Amino acid sequence: MKRFLTATFNRVAKKEGSTMNKKKRSFMRQVMIPAFCGAVTAMNLMTTTAFAAGTEAVTKPLDSLKTLIIAVIGAIGVIILAKNVMEFAQAYQQQDSSTMNSALKGIVAGVMMAGISSVLSFLGF
């Protein structure tokens, strides 16, 4: 690691030419590179394993919130679906093709929102 950092630093120093003086290079070699390597080593050595038990107390409110949000989305989807079906029927009666297209897009969106709970339960959420 130290060789890689030193080689990279030397390439940068050669590109910059005279702008980097010897003090900056020696500071990098003597202080910064060993400090960076030491920090990486410390992060690798200071890992701990967490043994968690009884996570139901944490996850139960989140599961309830998830269920509530999915139910609200499903209910809104049913409302959107019903509204757009009626809109499509009116557009079909009046032979208005642009409103029919808009209503069909709304029907598809309503079906997707109404069926979100079954899709998520199928996926395991």
The first five atom37 places (N, CA, C, CB, O) and aatype in JSON, in Angstrom:
{
  "aatype": [12, 11, 1, 13, 10, 16, 0, 16, 13, 2, 1, 19, 0, 11, 11, 6, 7, 15, 16, 12, 2, 11, 11, 11, 1, 15, 13, 12, 1, 5, 19, 12, 9, 14, 0, 13, 4, 7, 0, 19, 16, 0, 12, 2, 10, 12, 16, 16, 16, 0, 13, 0, 0, 7, 16, 6, 0, 19, 16, 11, 14, 10, 3, 15, 10, 11, 16, 10, 9, 9, 0, 19, 9, 7, 0, 9, 7, 19, 9, 9, 10, 0, 11, 2, 19, 12, 6, 13, 0, 5, 0, 18, 5, 5, 5, 3, 15, 15, 16, 12, 2, 15, 0, 10, 11, 7, 9, 19, 0, 7, 19, 12, 12, 0, 7, 9, 15, 15, 19, 10, 15, 13, 10, 7, 13],
  "atom_mask": [
    [1, 1, 1, 1, 1],
    [1, 1, 1, 1, 1],
    [1, 1, 1, 1, 1],
    [1, 1, 1, 1, 1],
    [1, 1, 1, 1, 1],
    [1, 1, 1, 1, 1],
    [1, 1, 1, 1, 1],
    [1, 1, 1, 1, 1],
    [1, 1, 1, 1, 1],
    [1, 1, 1, 1, 1],
    [1, 1, 1, 1, 1],
    [1, 1, 1, 1, 1],
    [1, 1, 1, 1, 1],
    [1, 1, 1, 1, 1],
    [1, 1, 1, 1, 1],
    [1, 1, 1, 1, 1],
    [1, 1, 1, 0, 1],
    [1, 1, 1, 1, 1],
    [1, 1, 1, 1, 1],
    [1, 1, 1, 1, 1],
    [1, 1, 1, 1, 1],
    [1, 1, 1, 1, 1],
    [1, 1, 1, 1, 1],
    [1, 1, 1, 1, 1],
    [1, 1, 1, 1, 1],
    [1, 1, 1, 1, 1],
    [1, 1, 1, 1, 1],
    [1, 1, 1, 1, 1],
    [1, 1, 1, 1, 1],
    [1, 1, 1, 1, 1],
    [1, 1, 1, 1, 1],
    [1, 1, 1, 1, 1],
    [1, 1, 1, 1, 1],
    [1, 1, 1, 1, 1],
    [1, 1, 1, 1, 1],
    [1, 1, 1, 1, 1],
    [1, 1, 1, 1, 1],
    [1, 1, 1, 0, 1],
    [1, 1, 1, 1, 1],
    [1, 1, 1, 1, 1],
    [1, 1, 1, 1, 1],
    [1, 1, 1, 1, 1],
    [1, 1, 1, 1, 1],
    [1, 1, 1, 1, 1],
    [1, 1, 1, 1, 1],
    [1, 1, 1, 1, 1],
    [1, 1, 1, 1, 1],
    [1, 1, 1, 1, 1],
    [1, 1, 1, 1, 1],
    [1, 1, 1, 1, 1],
    [1, 1, 1, 1, 1],
    [1, 1, 1, 1, 1],
    [1, 1, 1, 1, 1],
    [1, 1, 1, 0, 1],
    [1, 1, 1, 1, 1],
    [1, 1, 1, 1, 1],
    [1, 1, 1, 1, 1],
    [1, 1, 1, 1, 1],
    [1, 1, 1, 1, 1],
    [1, 1, 1, 1, 1],
    [1, 1, 1, 1, 1],
    [1, 1, 1, 1, 1],
    [1, 1, 1, 1, 1],
    [1, 1, 1, 1, 1],
    [1, 1, 1, 1, 1],
    [1, 1, 1, 1, 1],
    [1, 1, 1, 1, 1],
    [1, 1, 1, 1, 1],
    [1, 1, 1, 1, 1],
    [1, 1, 1, 1, 1],
    [1, 1, 1, 1, 1],
    [1, 1, 1, 1, 1],
    [1, 1, 1, 1, 1],
    [1, 1, 1, 0, 1],
    [1, 1, 1, 1, 1],
    [1, 1, 1, 1, 1],
    [1, 1, 1, 0, 1],
    [1, 1, 1, 1, 1],
    [1, 1, 1, 1, 1],
    [1, 1, 1, 1, 1],
    [1, 1, 1, 1, 1],
    [1, 1, 1, 1, 1],
    [1, 1, 1, 1, 1],
    [1, 1, 1, 1, 1],
    [1, 1, 1, 1, 1],
    [1, 1, 1, 1, 1],
    [1, 1, 1, 1, 1],
    [1, 1, 1, 1, 1],
    [1, 1, 1, 1, 1],
    [1, 1, 1, 1, 1],
    [1, 1, 1, 1, 1],
    [1, 1, 1, 1, 1],
    [1, 1, 1, 1, 1],
    [1, 1, 1, 1, 1],
    [1, 1, 1, 1, 1],
    [1, 1, 1, 1, 1],
    [1, 1, 1, 1, 1],
    [1, 1, 1, 1, 1],
    [1, 1, 1, 1, 1],
    [1, 1, 1, 1, 1],
    [1, 1, 1, 1, 1],
    [1, 1, 1, 1, 1],
    [1, 1, 1, 1, 1],
    [1, 1, 1, 1, 1],
    [1, 1, 1, 1, 1],
    [1, 1, 1, 0, 1],
    [1, 1, 1, 1, 1],
    [1, 1, 1, 1, 1],
    [1, 1, 1, 1, 1],
    [1, 1, 1, 0, 1],
    [1, 1, 1, 1, 1],
    [1, 1, 1, 1, 1],
    [1, 1, 1, 1, 1],
    [1, 1, 1, 1, 1],
    [1, 1, 1, 0, 1],
    [1, 1, 1, 1, 1],
    [1, 1, 1, 1, 1],
    [1, 1, 1, 1, 1],
    [1, 1, 1, 1, 1],
    [1, 1, 1, 1, 1],
    [1, 1, 1, 1, 1],
    [1, 1, 1, 1, 1],
    [1, 1, 1, 1, 1],
    [1, 1, 1, 0, 1],
    [1, 1, 1, 1, 1]
  ],
  "atom_positions": [
    [[0.83, -1.18, 0.0], [0.0, 0.0, 0.0], [0.88, 1.25, 0.0], [-0.95, -0.01, 1.21], [0.62, 2.22, -0.71]],
    [[1.93, 1.19, 0.83], [2.81, 2.35, 0.92], [3.52, 2.59, -0.41], [3.83, 2.16, 2.05], [3.7, 3.74, -0.82]],
    [[3.93, 1.5, -1.08], [4.59, 1.64, -2.37], [3.67, 2.27, -3.4], [5.08, 0.29, -2.86], [4.08, 3.13, -4.18]],
    [[2.41, 1.82, -3.4], [1.43, 2.36, -4.35], [1.23, 3.85, -4.13], [0.1, 1.62, -4.21], [1.24, 4.63, -5.08]],
    [[1.06, 4.25, -2.88], [0.84, 5.66, -2.59], [2.07, 6.49, -2.93], [0.48, 5.86, -1.12], [1.96, 7.6, -3.45]],
    [[3.26, 5.94, -2.63], [4.48, 6.67, -2.94], [4.66, 6.82, -4.45], [5.7, 5.96, -2.33], [5.03, 7.88, -4.94]],
    [[4.4, 5.73, -5.19], [4.53, 5.78, -6.65], [3.54, 6.77, -7.25], [4.33, 4.39, -7.26], [3.88, 7.53, -8.15]],
    [[2.33, 6.75, -6.75], [1.31, 7.69, -7.23], [1.72, 9.11, -6.92], [-0.07, 7.38, -6.6], [1.6, 10.0, -7.77]],
    [[2.2, 9.34, -5.72], [2.65, 10.68, -5.34], [3.81, 11.13, -6.21], [3.07, 10.7, -3.86], [3.85, 12.29, -6.63]],
    [[4.74, 10.23, -6.5], [5.89, 10.6, -7.33], [5.46, 10.96, -8.75], [6.91, 9.47, -7.36], [6.0, 11.88, -9.35]],
    [[4.47, 10.22, -9.29], [3.96, 10.55, -10.62], [3.33, 11.94, -10.63], [2.94, 9.5, -11.08], [3.54, 12.71, -11.57]],
    [[2.57, 12.25, -9.61], [1.94, 13.58, -9.53], [3.0, 14.65, -9.39], [0.95, 13.64, -8.34], [2.91, 15.71, -10.0]],
    [[4.01, 14.38, -8.58], [5.08, 15.36, -8.38], [5.85, 15.62, -9.67], [6.04, 14.89, -7.28], [6.23, 16.75, -9.94]],
    [[6.07, 14.57, -10.47], [6.78, 14.75, -11.74], [5.94, 15.56, -12.72], [7.15, 13.4, -12.35], [6.48, 16.38, -13.47]],
    [[4.63, 15.35, -12.72], [3.76, 16.1, -13.61], [3.75, 17.58, -13.25], [2.33, 15.54, -13.58], [3.76, 18.45, -14.11]],
    [[3.73, 17.84, -11.95], [3.66, 19.23, -11.51], [5.02, 19.93, -11.61], [3.15, 19.31, -10.09], [5.08, 21.16, -11.62]],
    [[6.08, 19.17, -11.67], [7.41, 19.73, -11.86], [7.89, 20.55, -10.7], [0.0, 0.0, 0.0], [8.0, 20.06, -9.58]],
    [[8.18, 21.8, -10.96], [8.81, 22.65, -9.97], [7.83, 23.21, -8.94], [9.52, 23.78, -10.65], [8.26, 23.84, -7.97]],
    [[6.53, 23.0, -9.12], [5.59, 23.59, -8.17], [5.63, 22.92, -6.81], [4.2, 23.53, -8.72], [5.3, 23.54, -5.8]],
    [[6.02, 21.66, -6.77], [6.12, 20.98, -5.47], [7.57, 20.99, -5.01], [5.58, 19.52, -5.56], [8.46, 20.53, -5.72]],
    [[7.77, 21.51, -3.87], [9.15, 21.56, -3.38], [9.45, 20.34, -2.53], [9.38, 22.85, -2.58], [8.58, 19.51, -2.26]],
    [[10.67, 20.25, -2.12], [11.14, 19.07, -1.39], [10.49, 18.94, -0.02], [12.63, 19.12, -1.24], [10.31, 17.82, 0.46]],
    [[10.14, 20.06, 0.62], [9.51, 19.99, 1.94], [8.16, 19.3, 1.86], [9.36, 21.4, 2.54], [7.82, 18.47, 2.71]],
    [[7.37, 19.65, 0.85], [6.06, 19.03, 0.69], [6.19, 17.54, 0.42], [5.29, 19.7, -0.43], [5.42, 16.75, 0.96]],
    [[7.14, 17.17, -0.42], [7.33, 15.75, -0.71], [7.79, 14.97, 0.51], [8.33, 15.58, -1.84], [7.32, 13.85, 0.75]],
    [[8.68, 15.54, 1.28], [9.15, 14.83, 2.47], [8.04, 14.74, 3.52], [10.39, 15.52, 3.05], [7.94, 13.73, 4.23]],
    [[7.22, 15.79, 3.62], [6.09, 15.73, 4.55], [5.13, 14.62, 4.15], [5.35, 17.08, 4.58], [4.66, 13.87, 5.01]],
    [[4.85, 14.5, 2.87], [3.95, 13.44, 2.4], [4.54, 12.06, 2.69], [3.66, 13.6, 0.9], [3.84, 11.17, 3.17]],
    [[5.81, 11.9, 2.4], [6.43, 10.6, 2.6], [6.57, 10.22, 4.07], [7.79, 10.58, 1.94], [6.39, 9.06, 4.43]],
    [[6.89, 11.19, 4.91], [7.17, 10.89, 6.3], [5.93, 10.91, 7.19], [8.16, 11.86, 6.83], [5.91, 10.2, 8.2]],
    [[4.91, 11.68, 6.85], [3.78, 11.84, 7.76], [2.47, 11.31, 7.17], [3.61, 13.3, 8.11], [1.81, 10.47, 7.78]],
    [[2.12, 11.79, 6.0], [0.79, 11.51, 5.47], [0.6, 10.05, 5.06], [0.52, 12.39, 4.3], [-0.43, 9.45, 5.39]],
    [[1.54, 9.48, 4.37], [1.4, 8.1, 3.9], [1.34, 7.13, 5.08], [2.55, 7.73, 2.96], [0.45, 6.28, 5.1]],
    [[2.26, 7.21, 6.07], [2.13, 6.3, 7.22], [0.84, 6.53, 8.02], [3.32, 6.47, 8.13], [0.26, 5.58, 8.54]],
    [[0.39, 7.78, 8.11], [-0.86, 8.05, 8.83], [-2.05, 7.42, 8.11], [-1.08, 9.58, 8.98], [-2.92, 6.84, 8.75]],
    [[-2.08, 7.54, 6.8], [-3.17, 6.93, 6.04], [-3.14, 5.41, 6.17], [-3.09, 7.33, 4.56], [-4.18, 4.8, 6.4]],
    [[-1.98, 4.8, 6.05], [-1.87, 3.35, 6.19], [-2.26, 2.9, 7.6], [-0.43, 2.89, 5.87], [-2.9, 1.87, 7.76]],
    [[-1.88, 3.67, 8.6], [-2.26, 3.33, 9.97], [-3.76, 3.44, 10.18], [0.0, 0.0, 0.0], [-4.34, 2.61, 10.88]],
    [[-4.4, 4.44, 9.59], [-5.85, 4.59, 9.72], [-6.58, 3.43, 9.06], [-6.32, 5.91, 9.12], [-7.56, 2.91, 9.6]],
    [[-6.11, 3.01, 7.89], [-6.73, 1.87, 7.2], [-6.56, 0.6, 8.02], [-6.12, 1.67, 5.81], [-7.5, -0.18, 8.15]],
    [[-5.39, 0.39, 8.58], [-5.14, -0.79, 9.41], [-6.01, -0.76, 10.66], [-3.66, -0.87, 9.8], [-6.57, -1.79, 11.04]],
    [[-6.13, 0.37, 11.29], [-6.96, 0.48, 12.49], [-8.42, 0.19, 12.18], [-6.83, 1.88, 13.11], [-9.09, -0.5, 12.95]],
    [[-8.92, 0.69, 11.05], [-10.31, 0.4, 10.69], [-10.53, -1.08, 10.44], [-10.72, 1.2, 9.45], [-11.6, -1.62, 10.76]],
    [[-9.54, -1.75, 9.86], [-9.68, -3.18, 9.61], [-9.61, -4.0, 10.89], [-8.59, -3.64, 8.65], [-10.27, -5.04, 10.99]],
    [[-8.84, -3.56, 11.87], [-8.67, -4.33, 13.09], [-9.73, -4.07, 14.15], [-7.32, -4.05, 13.67], [-9.92, -4.88, 15.05]],
    [[-10.42, -2.95, 14.06], [-11.37, -2.58, 15.1], [-12.81, -2.96, 14.75], [-11.29, -1.1, 15.35], [-13.74, -2.25, 15.12]],
    [[-13.0, -4.05, 14.05], [-14.35, -4.49, 13.74], [-14.86, -5.39, 14.85], [-14.4, -5.23, 12.38], [-14.09, -6.13, 15.45]],
    [[-16.15, -5.33, 15.12], [-16.76, -6.18, 16.13], [-18.01, -6.83, 15.54], [-17.1, -5.38, 17.41], [-18.62, -6.3, 14.62]],
    [[-18.36, -7.95, 16.08], [-19.56, -8.65, 15.66], [-20.68, -8.3, 16.63], [-19.32, -10.19, 15.6], [-20.52, -8.36, 17.84]],
    [[-21.82, -7.93, 16.06], [-22.98, -7.58, 16.89], [-23.92, -8.78, 16.94], [-23.71, -6.32, 16.34], [-24.36, -9.27, 15.9]],
    [[-24.22, -9.22, 18.13], [-25.16, -10.32, 18.32], [-26.47, -9.71, 18.8], [-24.61, -11.38, 19.34], [-26.61, -9.35, 19.97]],
    [[-27.43, -9.6, 17.89], [-28.71, -8.98, 18.22], [-29.76, -10.07, 18.44], [-29.16, -8.0, 17.09], [-29.84, -11.04, 17.67]],
    [[-30.55, -9.9, 19.47], [-31.62, -10.84, 19.76], [-32.87, -10.04, 20.09], [-31.24, -11.81, 20.92], [-32.79, -8.96, 20.67]],
    [[-34.0, -10.57, 19.73], [-35.26, -9.92, 20.06], [-35.48, -8.65, 19.26], [0.0, 0.0, 0.0], [-35.73, -7.59, 19.84]],
    [[-35.4, -8.74, 17.95], [-35.57, -7.56, 17.11], [-37.04, -7.23, 16.84], [-34.84, -7.75, 15.81], [-37.33, -6.25, 16.15]],
    [[-37.95, -8.02, 17.37], [-39.37, -7.77, 17.11], [-39.81, -6.42, 17.67], [-40.22, -8.89, 17.73], [-40.68, -5.76, 17.09]],
    [[-39.22, -6.0, 18.77], [-39.59, -4.72, 19.37], [-39.25, -3.55, 18.45], [-38.89, -4.54, 20.72], [-39.92, -2.52, 18.47]],
    [[-38.22, -3.72, 17.65], [-37.82, -2.66, 16.73], [-38.6, -2.76, 15.43], [-36.32, -2.72, 16.46], [-39.05, -1.74, 14.89]],
    [[-38.77, -3.96, 14.92], [-39.36, -4.12, 13.59], [-40.88, -4.12, 13.58], [-38.88, -5.39, 12.99], [-41.48, -3.86, 12.54]],
    [[-41.53, -4.38, 14.71], [-43.0, -4.45, 14.72], [-43.63, -3.1, 14.36], [-43.5, -4.9, 16.09], [-44.55, -3.1, 13.53]],
    [[-43.22, -1.96, 14.92], [-43.81, -0.69, 14.5], [-43.56, -0.37, 13.02], [-43.28, 0.43, 15.35], [-44.41, 0.2, 12.35]],
    [[-42.39, -0.75, 12.53], [-42.09, -0.52, 11.12], [-42.97, -1.38, 10.23], [-40.62, -0.8, 10.84], [-43.42, -0.93, 9.17]],
    [[-43.21, -2.62, 10.64], [-44.1, -3.48, 9.86], [-45.53, -2.94, 9.86], [-44.08, -4.9, 10.42], [-46.22, -3.0, 8.85]],
    [[-45.96, -2.41, 10.99], [-47.3, -1.83, 11.06], [-47.4, -0.61, 10.15], [-47.65, -1.44, 12.51], [-48.4, -0.44, 9.46]],
    [[-46.39, 0.22, 10.15], [-46.37, 1.39, 9.28], [-46.37, 0.99, 7.81], [-45.15, 2.27, 9.59], [-47.07, 1.59, 7.0]],
    [[-45.59, -0.03, 7.49], [-45.54, -0.52, 6.11], [-46.9, -1.04, 5.68], [-44.49, -1.63, 5.97], [-47.34, -0.75, 4.56]],
    [[-47.57, -1.79, 6.54], [-48.9, -2.31, 6.22], [-49.9, -1.18, 6.03], [-49.38, -3.26, 7.33], [-50.72, -1.24, 5.11]],
    [[-49.83, -0.17, 6.88], [-50.74, 0.97, 6.76], [-50.53, 1.72, 5.45], [-50.56, 1.91, 7.95], [-51.49, 2.06, 4.77]],
    [[-49.29, 1.98, 5.1], [-49.0, 2.71, 3.87], [-49.44, 1.93, 2.64], [-47.5, 3.03, 3.78], [-50.01, 2.5, 1.71]],
    [[-49.2, 0.63, 2.64], [-49.62, -0.19, 1.51], [-51.14, -0.23, 1.4], [-49.07, -1.61, 1.65], [-51.67, -0.2, 0.29]],
    [[-51.84, -0.28, 2.54], [-53.3, -0.27, 2.51], [-53.84, 1.06, 1.98], [-53.86, -0.54, 3.9], [-54.8, 1.08, 1.21]],
    [[-53.21, 2.17, 2.38], [-53.64, 3.49, 1.89], [-53.42, 3.59, 0.39], [-52.89, 4.62, 2.63], [-54.28, 4.09, -0.33]],
    [[-52.27, 3.13, -0.1], [-51.99, 3.16, -1.53], [-53.0, 2.3, -2.29], [-50.55, 2.68, -1.83], [-53.48, 2.71, -3.35]],
    [[-53.33, 1.14, -1.76], [-54.32, 0.28, -2.4], [-55.69, 0.93, -2.45], [0.0, 0.0, 0.0], [-56.37, 0.84, -3.47]],
    [[-56.1, 1.6, -1.37], [-57.4, 2.27, -1.34], [-57.44, 3.42, -2.33], [-57.71, 2.78, 0.07], [-58.44, 3.6, -3.03]],
    [[-56.39, 4.2, -2.4], [-56.34, 5.29, -3.38], [-56.36, 4.73, -4.8], [-55.08, 6.15, -3.15], [-56.97, 5.33, -5.69]],
    [[-55.7, 3.6, -5.01], [-55.71, 2.97, -6.33], [-57.11, 2.54, -6.75], [0.0, 0.0, 0.0], [-57.47, 2.69, -7.92]],
    [[-57.9, 2.02, -5.81], [-59.27, 1.63, -6.13], [-60.1, 2.85, -6.5], [-59.91, 0.88, -4.94], [-60.9, 2.8, -7.43]],
    [[-59.91, 3.95, -5.77], [-60.65, 5.18, -6.07], [-60.27, 5.7, -7.45], [-60.37, 6.26, -5.0], [-61.14, 6.08, -8.23]],
    [[-58.98, 5.72, -7.77], [-58.52, 6.19, -9.08], [-59.07, 5.28, -10.18], [-56.99, 6.23, -9.14], [-59.47, 5.76, -11.24]],
    [[-59.07, 3.98, -9.92], [-59.58, 3.02, -10.9], [-61.06, 3.28, -11.18], [-59.38, 1.58, -10.4], [-61.46, 3.33, -12.35]],
    [[-61.86, 3.45, -10.15], [-63.3, 3.69, -10.34], [-63.54, 5.0, -11.09], [-64.02, 3.73, -8.98], [-64.38, 5.05, -11.98]],
    [[-62.81, 6.06, -10.73], [-62.98, 7.35, -11.39], [-62.66, 7.26, -12.87], [-62.09, 8.41, -10.74], [-63.39, 7.79, -13.7]],
    [[-61.57, 6.58, -13.21], [-61.16, 6.5, -14.61], [-62.02, 5.55, -15.42], [-59.72, 6.06, -14.69], [-62.17, 5.74, -16.63]],
    [[-62.6, 4.55, -14.79], [-63.54, 3.7, -15.52], [-64.77, 4.52, -15.92], [-63.96, 2.47, -14.67], [-65.25, 4.41, -17.04]],
    [[-65.26, 5.34, -15.0], [-66.41, 6.2, -15.33], [-66.02, 7.22, -16.4], [-66.92, 6.92, -14.06], [-66.81, 7.51, -17.3]],
    [[-64.84, 7.77, -16.3], [-64.36, 8.74, -17.29], [-64.23, 8.09, -18.66], [-63.02, 9.33, -16.85], [-64.56, 8.7, -19.68]],
    [[-63.73, 6.85, -18.69], [-63.62, 6.13, -19.96], [-64.98, 5.86, -20.56], [-62.87, 4.82, -19.77], [-65.16, 5.99, -21.78]],
    [[-65.94, 5.51, -19.74], [-67.3, 5.25, -20.24], [-67.89, 6.51, -20.86], [-68.22, 4.73, -19.1], [-68.5, 6.45, -21.92]],
    [[-67.71, 7.64, -20.21], [-68.21, 8.9, -20.77], [-67.49, 9.25, -22.08], [-68.04, 10.05, -19.75], [-68.13, 9.7, -23.03]],
    [[-66.18, 9.06, -22.12], [-65.42, 9.36, -23.33], [-65.82, 8.43, -24.47], [-63.92, 9.26, -23.06], [-65.88, 8.85, -25.63]],
    [[-66.08, 7.18, -24.16], [-66.52, 6.22, -25.19], [-67.88, 6.61, -25.74], [-66.56, 4.79, -24.62], [-68.13, 6.49, -26.94]],
    [[-68.75, 7.07, -24.86], [-70.08, 7.48, -25.29], [-70.0, 8.72, -26.19], [-70.97, 7.77, -24.06], [-70.76, 8.84, -27.15]],
    [[-69.08, 9.62, -25.9], [-68.95, 10.85, -26.69], [-67.95, 10.7, -27.84], [-68.52, 12.0, -25.79], [-67.76, 11.65, -28.6]],
    [[-67.33, 9.55, -27.98], [-66.32, 9.28, -29.02], [-65.16, 10.28, -28.95], [-66.97, 9.33, -30.41], [-64.73, 10.82, -29.98]],
    [[-64.67, 10.53, -27.75], [-63.55, 11.45, -27.53], [-62.28, 10.63, -27.31], [-63.82, 12.4, -26.29], [-62.06, 10.09, -26.22]],
    [[-61.45, 10.54, -28.34], [-60.29, 9.63, -28.28], [-59.22, 10.11, -27.31], [-59.69, 9.47, -29.67], [-58.59, 9.29, -26.64]],
    [[-58.98, 11.4, -27.2], [-57.93, 11.88, -26.29], [-58.31, 11.62, -24.84], [-57.67, 13.37, -26.5], [-57.46, 11.26, -24.03]],
    [[-59.59, 11.79, -24.49], [-60.03, 11.5, -23.12], [-60.01, 10.0, -22.85], [-61.44, 12.07, -22.88], [-59.74, 9.56, -21.73]],
    [[-60.31, 9.2, -23.9], [-60.23, 7.74, -23.74], [-58.8, 7.32, -23.42], [-60.73, 7.03, -25.01], [-58.58, 6.48, -22.54]],
    [[-57.83, 7.88, -24.13], [-56.42, 7.55, -23.86], [-56.03, 7.94, -22.44], [-55.5, 8.25, -24.88], [-55.37, 7.18, -21.74]],
    [[-56.44, 9.12, -22.04], [-56.14, 9.58, -20.69], [-56.79, 8.67, -19.64], [-56.61, 11.02, -20.5], [-56.17, 8.34, -18.63]],
    [[-58.04, 8.28, -19.9], [-58.74, 7.41, -18.96], [-58.1, 6.03, -18.9], [-60.21, 7.3, -19.33], [-58.01, 5.44, -17.82]],
    [[-57.66, 5.51, -20.04], [-56.99, 4.2, -20.04], [-55.69, 4.23, -19.24], [-56.71, 3.74, -21.47], [-55.37, 3.29, -18.52]],
    [[-54.95, 5.32, -19.38], [-53.72, 5.46, -18.58], [-54.06, 5.51, -17.09], [-52.93, 6.75, -19.0], [-53.36, 4.91, -16.27]],
    [[-55.13, 6.21, -16.74], [-55.56, 6.26, -15.35], [-56.02, 4.91, -14.84], [0.0, 0.0, 0.0], [-55.79, 4.57, -13.68]],
    [[-56.68, 4.13, -15.71], [-57.12, 2.78, -15.31], [-55.92, 1.9, -15.02], [-58.0, 2.14, -16.42], [-55.9, 1.17, -14.03]],
    [[-54.92, 1.97, -15.89], [-53.7, 1.17, -15.66], [-53.02, 1.58, -14.36], [-52.72, 1.34, -16.85], [-52.57, 0.73, -13.59]],
    [[-52.94, 2.89, -14.11], [-52.33, 3.36, -12.87], [-53.13, 2.91, -11.66], [-52.2, 4.9, -12.88], [-52.55, 2.52, -10.65]],
    [[-54.47, 2.96, -11.75], [-55.31, 2.52, -10.65], [-55.15, 1.04, -10.36], [0.0, 0.0, 0.0], [-55.11, 0.63, -9.21]],
    [[-55.07, 0.23, -11.43], [-54.87, -1.21, -11.24], [-53.53, -1.48, -10.59], [-54.97, -1.96, -12.6], [-53.41, -2.34, -9.72]],
    [[-52.51, -0.74, -11.02], [-51.18, -0.94, -10.41], [-51.2, -0.57, -8.93], [-50.12, -0.09, -11.15], [-50.64, -1.29, -8.11]],
    [[-51.84, 0.54, -8.6], [-51.88, 0.95, -7.2], [-52.74, 0.02, -6.37], [-52.39, 2.38, -7.08], [-52.41, -0.28, -5.22]],
    [[-53.86, -0.43, -6.93], [-54.74, -1.33, -6.19], [-54.09, -2.7, -5.97], [-56.07, -1.49, -6.92], [-54.35, -3.35, -4.96]],
    [[-53.27, -3.12, -6.91], [-52.65, -4.44, -6.8], [-51.29, -4.43, -6.15], [0.0, 0.0, 0.0], [-50.62, -5.46, -6.13]],
    [[-50.87, -3.3, -5.61], [-49.53, -3.22, -5.03], [-49.37, -4.13, -3.82], [-49.21, -1.78, -4.63], [-48.3, -4.7, -3.62]],
    [[-50.4, -4.28, -3.03], [-50.28, -5.11, -1.83], [-50.09, -6.57, -2.2], [-51.51, -4.95, -0.94], [-49.29, -7.27, -1.57]],
    [[-50.8, -7.04, -3.2], [-50.64, -8.45, -3.59], [-49.28, -8.68, -4.23], [-51.76, -8.88, -4.55], [-48.67, -9.73, -4.03]],
    [[-48.8, -7.72, -5.0], [-47.48, -7.86, -5.62], [-46.38, -7.89, -4.56], [-47.23, -6.71, -6.62], [-45.46, -8.7, -4.62]],
    [[-46.49, -6.98, -3.59], [-45.46, -6.94, -2.53], [-45.52, -8.18, -1.64], [-45.62, -5.68, -1.67], [-44.48, -8.66, -1.19]],
    [[-46.7, -8.7, -1.38], [-46.78, -9.93, -0.59], [-46.22, -11.12, -1.37], [-48.23, -10.21, -0.17], [-45.64, -12.03, -0.79]],
    [[-46.41, -11.1, -2.7], [-45.84, -12.16, -3.54], [-44.31, -12.09, -3.53], [-46.36, -12.06, -4.99], [-43.64, -13.12, -3.53]],
    [[-43.78, -10.87, -3.52], [-42.33, -10.71, -3.5], [-41.71, -10.94, -2.12], [-41.98, -9.33, -3.98], [-40.49, -11.08, -2.0]],
    [[-42.55, -10.97, -1.08], [-42.05, -11.27, 0.26], [-41.82, -10.05, 1.12], [0.0, 0.0, 0.0], [-41.13, -10.15, 2.13]],
    [[-42.37, -8.93, 0.78], [-42.21, -7.72, 1.59], [-43.28, -7.62, 2.64], [-42.23, -6.5, 0.72], [-43.3, -6.66, 3.41]]
  ]
}
